[in-house]
Amino acid sequence: MAIISKIRSIFKRTVEFLSPSDKLPRIAGKLIVAFVVVFLSVMHVVYLYQHINPLYLIAYLLFYIACGVIISILIVWLLKLIPRIPSTYQVAIIFGYLAAFYFFHLPSTYGWFLILAMVILPVLILTGIYQWKKGNLFPLENAKRIFWFAVLIVSSLAFVSGLAIFLNQGSKPKDIVNYKLKGELPKALDLPDPSLKGPYKTFFMTYGSGKDKWRKEFGKDVGVKTTSIDGSRLLTSWTGVSGKLRTLYFGFDQKSLPMNALVWYPRKKKGPLPVVMIIHGNHLGQQPSDPGYAFLGELLASRGYMVVSVDENFLNLSLTDLDVFGGGLKTENAARAWLLLKHLELLRKWNNSPGNTFYKKLDMNKIAIIGHSRGGEAVTHAAVFNKLNHYPDDARERFNFNFNIGAVIAIAPVDGQYKPGGTLTVAKDINYFVIQGALDMDMQTYGGLATMKRIQFSPGFSGFKAGLYLSAANHGQFNTVWGRRDDTGPGINRFNLKQLMGEQEQQKILSIYISSFLEATINGKIGYQPLFMDARFGRNWLPKKIYMNQFEPAQKTLLADFDEDVNVNSATISGGQITTSGLREWKEQQNKFLWGMQVTKAAYLGWDSLKTKHQHGFFSLKLSNPLSLSGKMLSFSLASGKENADGHAKPIDFTILLEDGKKHQLTFSLSSCSLLQPQVAKNLSKFDVFNDYPNSEAVPDFFYFDIDKLLGAETKFEIKDLKEIKFIFNKTRSGDIILDDLSLVDKP
């Protein structure tokens, strides 16, 4: 008891030293609380953008203010059990809890630090000013006065400078060298820029329930009225207080989901129209996301497609999601995928209904689906659901879709937020393309690459899967509504927004790749396919950025993907034997990306010529039976294995040696395709302490070598008798690489 009494005594004397001699006047306390309410209200109005009903927003703010005040009063009352807390600090506690409610979604790395600063600094400033006004500051004749003078100056400077740093856009980083442009460049494609408008005049229409409370285009101004559908078996989390508020706001529940969409199409195109469906991801439900793809709708419609941007905003994060009452919808991505297919079902019905505007005008054998963020994951689920007879998580829900989906495009997708039957989605026999920005402040890891690697091809399938990792691109600028800020709250201010590319540039890149992918997979114009092997083929169209391509054709001779077993000497191809020498690292393991995502198993190789007495290390694959390289390309996936924290790492080059059955050799360098670009440093936040994850990840790039072109007249190497492939690490003194998918592929 004596120890407790001593602690209480020390605490009391400390509080008395740090506190003003009198209570802070009540009027000042009220002004502080009023300032907090106004400040946080303005912050929310700014960061939640527009398109939100003002009355609803006010109700939302008042609810959280009331919760904050009630909890704060309880805390203050409890703290009074300890020595009496001055009113200045009571106001500070209220300030802190109000801030906590408003900034509830700040990352753990710095969120509470920010809230603490918001509590302490204003209180210290106000207390210092109060001491000054009461005549307890000047002259500086004792320790307490000197202390409070220093506190006033330091806290004022910290508050002003912190606010300035927090609210500015950041700083422009140093340019990153694009080493892929330093090697030999492939011949640019001699094809029209696929992002240019086509020959057709574009028309716009909407279809929907005709009952929408908030959007005229789906309410009284809707073009075609549609019947609502029951999604209750897929939306089991539309329950509780949050579910009732969601129903109250949107005007319907999970049993009567509307079929709303924006549509662009060419009026006078001859022949049926290929169909392109677009679904958005998880954004604030009170700010419609589906209009953000109008630039794609207008482009693709002018090039002969019917484009449908589906409204799924009622499945998104909503102001009705009260965390204290269970939050919002969970595992709703199943419903996103199902709803997309139900829209295709509606179009199929129109196409088969005499008298309908679109009767026999849609080519339902040419369908592409595009999704962004959670919608990017949902399109893969949709491709799987499309071939099923029942919903995996509730087989009472029957499926009867069976569409001919020829292309699936995922824009900055999540992965694994919904797992059908509790397992990760594995799609089969689809043409797939994923694009991911390196500066994505929402989906901070390349999750779509894991989805891509899981896609399987049957022996007779002739398509391909591809990915693009894009420097200087964020999450939101792929959608004109979402924009530069990948967060609807003040937490976005920790990020360095100055390093982002412009919105028009990012959307042009997306337009080029989506249009090219549809030309290659839907319209059969395979001349655009090399763009997915190497962005440099499109350098006459594309902005000058760093592009890292991933590419896997369905038809290839796979030599080594390192997934067959745990024996590092075995290869995927029967009888293949792997050996190495002079390496400081050699292992096979999962290439794990940020958030712990396992992308694929690969070979990790590291060398340092100084540590191996200047002997050049090598990696070798010997074949038991010879293979022909005639009409083939040697290809593999390669990533830099070392994190690039400062963005100034050096590129890697090495020698590739091919040997035939008679020991004749052909050698060429990695840089004859391209130097290996170091990992792209993200530098997401203004300060490293604000980063949640490592600064870069080992994103692979696709390397390919046309052996016919590399053969010289004097070379004796027999192209139809390949027996060994060897990587000799003799061009870079040291290095770390991650090797995967060593293959022979057909030339495009």
N, C-alpha and C positions, 0 to 999 in steps of 0.2 A: 504494500500500500504506500510506503514511503517513496518508492521509486515512481509510482504513478503520480503522487502528489508533486514530486519534483519536476516531472515532465510537464504537468499542467502549469506549474509556476513559470517554467522557462517559456512555454508557449504563450502565456498571458503577457509576460514582459516583452516578448518579441512583437506581439500584436500591438501593444501600447506604444512601442518605439516607432513602428511603421505606420501607425494610424494618425489621422488628424486629431487635434485636441478635442474637437466637438463633432457632433454628427454632421454628416453632409446634409444640407437643407433639403426638405422633402421636395421642394420644387425642382431642385437639381436632379434628384433621383428620378422624378417623373420625366424630366427632359431627356435623361439618358435612355430610359425605356422607350420613350416616344421616338428617339433617334434610331434606336435599334429596330423598332417595328418598321419605320419608314425606309431605313437603309436596306433591310432584308427584303422588304416588299419590292422595292425598286430593282434589287439584284435579281429577284425571281422573274419579274416582268421582263427584264432585259434578256435573261438567259433562257426563258421559256419561249422567247420570240413572240410571234403574234398568232392569229387564228384561234385564240382561246377566248371563250365567252368571259367577259370581265366579271360578271356576277359570280360565275363558278370559281374563277381564280380567287376572288376576294374571300369566298366561303372556305376555299382550301387553305388560304393563308391564315385566316382567323382560327381555323381548327388547330393548326400547328402552333400558333401563338398561344392559344389557350392551354394546350398540352404543355408547352414549355413553361408557362407561368405557373401552372399548378404544380408541376414537378419541382420547379425552382423553389416555390414556397415551402414545399415539404422538406426539401434538402436544407433550406435555411433554418427551418424549425428544428430539424435534427441536429444541425450544427450548434444550435444554442445550448445543447446539452454540454458542450465544451465551453471554455471561457467565451464571453460575449463577443460576437463578430460585429465590427463597426458597420454602419449602414452602407458605407462605400463598397465594402466587400459583398454585402448582400445584393446590391445592384449588380456587382460583377458576376455573381453566381447566376442571377437571372439572365444577364447578358450571355454568359457561357452556354446555358441550356437552350436559350433561344437559338444561338448560333449552331449548337449541336443538332437541333431539329432541322434547321435550314440547310446545313452542310452535311447532312447525314450520310451522303454517298461519297464523301471524300475518301481517297485511298488511305489505308492504314499507315503507309510510309510517312505521311506528313499531315494527314487530316487533323489529328488531335493536336499536333504542334501548332497548326494554324489557328484552331479554336482557342488554344491556350494563349497564343499571342493576342488574339482578339479580346480575351478577357483581361489579361494582365496589363497590356500597354495603355488602353484607355483609362483604366483605373489608376495607374501610376501617374499618368498625365493629369487627370482630374484632381488627384490628391495633391500633387505638386502645386497646381494652380490654386487649390483651396488653401494650402499652407501660405502661399504667397499673398493671397487676398487677406488672410487673417493676420498678416504681419509676422508670421512665424518662419519666414525664409531669409529675409535680409535684415540686418547685415549677417554675413556668413561667419558667425562668431563661435559656433559650437559644432560638434560632430553631427548632430541630428540635422541642423540647417544645411550643412555642407552636403550631407548625404541626400537630402530631398532635392537640393538644387541639381546635383549630379543626376539623380533619378529623372527629374523633369527634362533635362537636356537630352540625356541618352534615350529615354523612352519616346520623346517627341521625334528625334531623328530616326529612331528605329521604326516608328509608326509610319512616318512620311516616306522614308526610303523603301520600307517593306511594301507599302501600298503601291508605290510607283513600280517596283519590280513585279509585283503580283499582277498588276493590271496591264502592263505593256505587252506587246506581241512577241518579245524575245529579241534575239539577235541573229543576224544572217551568218550561218556557219561558213567555214572555209570550204572552197570547192573540193569535191572528191574526184580524184583522177579516174577517168573512165578507161581502164586498161584494155577493155574489149575492143576499143577503137584503135589501139596501138598495134595490134597484130594484123595479119592479112585479112582483108575484108572480102566477104563474098560479093558476087555481082548482085546489085540491087534488082528487085523484081521490076520487070517492065510491064506493069499492070496499072490500071487506074486506081487512084487513091480511094480505098473503100469507105472513107469517112465523108466523101463528097455526096451531096444530094443526087438522087437518081432522076429519071425522066418523068416520073409520075406526079401529078398534082395530088396533094394529101388532103383527105377529109377527116373530120373529127366527129365523134359521137360518144354518148355515154349510155350505159344500161345499168339498171339498179332497181331497188325496191319501190322507189317513188315515195317512201315514207321517211327518208333521212331527216333528222332533226336539225342537223348542223350544216349540211352541204346541199345546195340547191341542185347541183348537177346529178345528185342521186335522189333528190326530193321532187319538188314541183316541176323542175326543168329537165327531168330525166328524159333521155331519148326513147329508150325501150324499157318497159316495166318487166321485172323478173319476179319469180316466186322464191321466197326464203326457204332455207333448208335446215334440217335438224343435225347439229353437230355435238349433241350432248354426250355421246359415247367417246368422243375424242377430247372434249373439254371438261373433264371431271373436276378441274380446279376452279371453275366459275361458280364459286360458292361463298358462303359466309357474308359478313358485312361488306367486304370489298366487292364481292360478286353482285350483291344487291345494288351497291352504288354504281357499279359498271352498267348494270341493266338500266338503272334510273337515268344515267347520263346518255347512253347510246340509244335507249328506247327499245331495246330487244334483249333477249337472253340467248343462251347457247342453243336453245331449241328452235330458234328462228333467225338464223344468221342470214344477212342479206347477200345477194349476188350483185355486187357493185363493181363497175370497171370503167376505165377510160379507154377509148378505142381510136386508133388511127389506121387508115387504110387508103389504098389508091383506088379511085372510082373507075377508071377506064382501062385498067390493065386487062389484057387478054388472058384467058385461062384462069384456073382456080388459084387462090392466094395461099402461099405457105403461111402458117400461123406461128406467131411468136408471143409467148405469154411471159409477163414480168411480174414478180412479186417482191415487195419491199421487205425490209427487216424491222427490227424492234427499235422504234423511235417513240417519242411521246405521242400517244394516241390522239391527243387533242390537236395535233398539228399534222394534217394529212401528208403521208409520204409518197403515195402513188403518183401525184403530179410531177415528182422529181425526175421522172424518166421520160418526160415529154421530148427531150432532145433526141433520145433513142427512137421513140415512137415516130417522130416526124422524119428522121433519117431513114429508118427501115421501111416505113410506108412509101416513101418516095422511091425506094429501090424495089418495090413490088410485094411487100409483106403486109399482112394484117397483124397489127401489134395491139396487144391487150395488156394494160397495166391494172392489176387487180387490187381492189381496196381490201386490205386486211388490217386496217388501223385499229379496229375493235379488238384485235388480239394482242395489241402492243401494250407496253408500259402506259399506265394511265394515272391521271391525278386522283382517280378513285381508289388506287392501290394503297390502302392504309397498312403500313408495315405492322403496326401494333395489333391489327386484326387479321393477320395472315398474309398480307401482301397481294400481289397480282397473280396472273395465270402462271402455271408451271407446266413444263413439258408440252407447251402448246404448239411446238413445231410440227407435230403430227397433224394437227388441224390445219396448219398453213399448207402443208403438202396436199392433204385431202381436199381442201377448198380449191386449190389450183386445179386439181383434176376434175372437180365438179364444174368449174368454169369451162374446161375443155369439153366436158360432157354436154354443157349447154350449147356450145358452138356446134358440136356434132349434131345435136337435135335441130338447130337452125339450118344447118347445111342439108339436112335430109327432109325438111318441111317445105312442101310446095307453098308458094305465096310469101315465104319469108324473104326479106331483103337479101339475105346471104344464101339462099337456096342454090346449091351446086356451085357456089363461088369460093368455097374454102377447100384447100388441098389438105385433107386430114391425114394424108400419108407423109406430109412434110411439116413436122411440128418441132419447135425449139422452145425450151423453157429456160428462163433467166431468173436468178434470185440474188438478192443482196443481203449480206450479213446473215441474220437468222433465215431469211428467205434463201440465201445461198446454200445453207444446209438443207432447207426444206425441198429444194428442187431435186436433190439426190434422193431424199425420202420419196418424193413423188415418182421418180423413175423406178424405184423399187415397188412402191404401192401399185403402180401401173400394171405390174405383172402378177399381182396377188389376187386371190379370191376373197380374202378376209383381212380385216384389220388385225395386226399381230397382237395387240394388247386388249382386244375385246372382239373375239371372233363372231359375235352376234352382228357386228357391222360388216355387211357384205360389200365387196368391191366387184365392179364389172366395167373396168376402164379399157384396158388393152389398146391404148393408142400407139401409133407409130412415132415415138419420140426420137428424133434423129440427132438432137443436139441438146446438151445440158451445159449451162454457163453459170458459174458461181462467182460472185463478186465479193471479195473479202468475207468469206463465209466462216461461221463458227463450225465446230465439229464436236459431235457427241453430246449436245445439250438434250437431244431426244435420242433414245436408243430403242429401236423396235425390238420388243421381246427381251429387252435388257442387254442387247448387243449392239456394237457399232455397225452402222449401215455399210453393206457391201453391195454396190451396184454392179450389174453385169451388162456387157455388150452395149455400152453407150459411148458416143463421142462426147468428151468432157473437156471443158476449159475452165481454169480458175485463175483469177487475177488478184494479187495482194499488194498493198502499198507498204513500203518499208516504214513509213511514218504513221501508220495506223495507230491512233491513240485509244481506240476502243478494242478492236481485235488485234492485240499487240504481237501475236504470233501467227505464223503462216499455217493456220489450221487446215485450210483447204488442201494443202499438199498431202496431208495424211489421208484425207478423203480420196484424193486422186490415186494415191498409191494402192488403196484397197480395191479399186475398180478392177474387175476381172474381164478377160476376153475369151470367148470361145474360139476354137481352132478356125472356124469359118468366117469369123467377123473381120472386117477389113478397115475399121476406123482407127482412131487414135485418141489419146488423152494428152493434155498439155497444161502447162502452168506458166505464169509470168509474175515475177517478183519485181516491183517497180520502185525505184528510188524516188524520194521527195513526194510520194503520194500518201494521202491520208485515207480515212474510212469514209468520210461524209461527202467529199467532192465528187464521188461517183453519182450522187443524187443532188440535184440543184436545190432541193428544200433543205437538206441536211447541212451542206456547206462545209466551211473550214473547221467548225468546232465539233469535235467528236463526242461532246458531252453537253447536256442541256443545263448543267450547273456551273457554279463558279470554279469547280475543280479543274476546268479546262485551262485556267490561268497558270498552272504549273508547267504547261507545255510550251515549247518554243515554236510558235506558229510561223515565225518569219522564214523558216526553212522549207515551208511547203511550196510546191509548184502552184501556178495559177489554176483556178477552177476550169477555165476553158482548155488549158493544156491537158489536164487530167481527163477531162471528158472526151477530148479528141483521141487520146490514146485508147480509152475504152471503146470509143466508136470504131476506131480502126480494127481493133482486135475482134470485137463482136461481129462487125460486118464481114470481116475476113473469115471468121469461123463459120458463119452461116453460109457464106459462098462456098466454102470447102466441103461442108458436111451436109447442107440442105440442098444446095444447087449443084453440087458435084464439080465445082471449079477448083480442082486440086492445085492449080497454079499458086494459090494463096497459102498452101500448106507449109512451105519453107519458113514463113513468118513465125510459125509456132516452134520451129527448131531453133531459130536465131533471129532476134529482132533486127539485126543489122541488114537483113534482106529488105526491111521496110524503112530504111534510114532516109529515103527521099520523102516519106510521109510523116514519120514519127518525130516528135520533139527530142532534142538531144538530152537524154537521161540515161541512167544505168539500168539496163534490162537484163534480168537473169531468167533464162528459159528452161523449162522442164518439158521433156517430150518423150512419149513412148508409143510407138505404133503397135497395133494389135499383132501384126505379122512381123516377127523378128526371130533371129536365132540367138537365144539367150545363152551366154557363156558363163557368166558369174553374177548372181545377185546376192550371194552370201546368206540366203535364207534357208538353204537346204538342210543344214545341220550345224553342229557346233565345232566341227573339224575345220580348222583354218586352212588345211592343205587341200580340201576338196573343193570342187567347183560345181556349178549347177549342171553344166553339160556333162553327160556321162563320160567317165574316164579322165576328165580334166584334172590336172594336178597343179596346185599353187605352191610356189616357193618364193623365198625372199632372201636377201643378204644385205648386211651393212645398214640395217634400219635400227633406229633407237626406239621405234614404236611399231608394232604390228598386232592388230587385234580385230576381231569382228564383234560389233555390238550395235544396239539400236541408236540411230541418230535422233536424239531427243531434242525437240524444239522447246521454246518457252512454254510455260504452263504444264510441263511434263509430258507433252504430246509425243508419242512414239510414232515417228514417220515411217521408217524402214530400217532394216538391218543393213549395215555397210561395212566396208573394210577401212580401218583407220591406219594410215601409214605416216610415219614421221622419220625424218633423216637429218643428220648433221655431219657434214664431211669432216669437220675438225675433230669430232669425237670418235670418228672411225678411221683415223690416220689417213685422211684424204682419199679413202676408197669410196667410190660412188655406190650408194645403196641401190637396190633394184627390187622390183616386184615382177614375177613371171607367172604366166599361165601357159602350161604345155598341154596340147591336145593329144588324145590317144588316136584319133582319126583325123586326117586332114580335112580342111574346109576350103571352099572356094570363095574368093573375094570378088569375083567377077560380077559387076553390076551391083555391088554391095558397098556399104559404108561401115567402117569401124566406128562404133559409138559407145559412149559411156557418160555417166553422171559424175560430176566432180564438184566438191565444195572445199573451200578453205577451212581447215580444221581448227584454226586458232581464232579466238574472239578478237575483234578489231575494235578496241575500246576508244581509240582516238581518231580513227578514220584515216590513218596515214601508214598502214601496213604496206609492204611491197608485194607485187604480184609474183606468182610462181610459174615457172616454165620447167620442162624436162624433156628428155628424148624418148620417143616411142620407137621400138625396134620390132619388126616382124621377121620371122624366119620360116623358110619352107623346109620340106623334107630333106633337101640336099644341102642344107646349111647356108643357102643364099639368103642375104639379108636386105631389108629395106628399112631405112631410118628416116625419121622426120620429127619435128619438134611439136610439142603441144601448141605453141604459139602459131603454127601454120594454120590452126583453126582460130585460136584466141589464147591470150594469156589468161591465167586463172585470176579473176577479180577477187581481191580480199573481201572478207565479210563486210557488208554494208553497215557501217556504224549508224545507229538510230539517232542518238543524242536527242531523245524525245523531250526531255525536261530541260528547263532553264538551268538547273543545277543537278549534278549527279545524285545528290542525296534524295531527290524527289523521284528517281527512277525506281519502279517496282521490280524490274527484271534486268538481266544482263543486257548490255548495250548492243549486242548483235547476235545473230544466230546463223548456223551453218546451212545456208540455203544453197542447194546444188544448182549447177549450170549444165547445159547439154553440150557435149563436144562430139564432133562428127568429122570423119576423114574419108574423102573419096579416093580410094586406093588407085583406081584407074588413072586419076589425074596426077597422083604422086609418083607413079612409075616413070623413071627416066629411060632414055634409049639405051643407056649403058647398064641399066640394072638387070641382073640375072634372076632376081626374085621371081618365083613362079606363083602367079596370082591365084591359081586354082589349087595350091598345095600348102595352105597355111598350117603350120605346126606349133608355133609359139608366138605369144605376144608378151613383150617385156617393156616395162617402164623403167628407164634408167635416170636416176635423180642426179644429173650432172650439170645442170644449168643454174640451179639456185643452191647456195651453200647450205641452207637449212630450210625446212618447210614441214608443214603438216597438212595432209589432205584426207578427204573422205571420199572413197571410191564406191560406186554402185552401178548396177545394170550394164556391165560390160557385155556388148551385144554386136551382132551384125544385122544391119537393117537395109532395106531396099532404098536405092536412090530415089528421091522425089521426081 
